[in-house]
Amino acid sequence: MKFTTYLEKIIDVSIYPIISLLMFLSFFVIVTLWVLKTDKKTIEHMENLPLENDQ
């Protein structure tokens, strides 16, 4: 049997792609808002983290 035949047997399987899309979009919106609201100094600090040699 193919994988699609298993999916066809599941009741309301069409809701899963919609849920996945909503989860992705909500994550994308949250990250975008966080980036826009974050202070410039915090972003500069994070930019320089890989370059620091404080080990």
MODELLER restraints for C-alpha pairs under 7 A, 6 or more apart:
rsr = mdl.restraints
at = mdl.atoms
rsr.add(forms.Gaussian(group=physical.xy_distance, feature=features.Distance(at['CA:7:A'], at['CA:13:A']), mean=6.74, stdev=0.5))
